């Protein structure tokens, strides 16, 4: 059975996103396992405080890792670009995405491959003109 995780960007009990998610949940019914990510106790991002991992961070990482996998986010960049273009924001026509390697979360060191570094440099050159 598919797992669907709603990540609602507002903590307000009656937010429109929450209401929409609940409508979608009703429509989905028992065709998928649906849950909502509760992140009310999640601290602001501060990697200096991630070791040892706060319980709220561990709980949310576990919830997200079991929902949808990487394929669920495959089109996020394209959808975000579409949205930003719609609201008349200048968006670079060619974008790169660099995944943070798992080991970087424990070492605090982001190591890029030669290919990633070349992509980043090319992106910077395009930005700088």
Beta strands, then each sheet from edge to edge (+ up, - down):
strand 1: 2-6
strand 2: 32-36
sheet 1: 1+ 2+
end
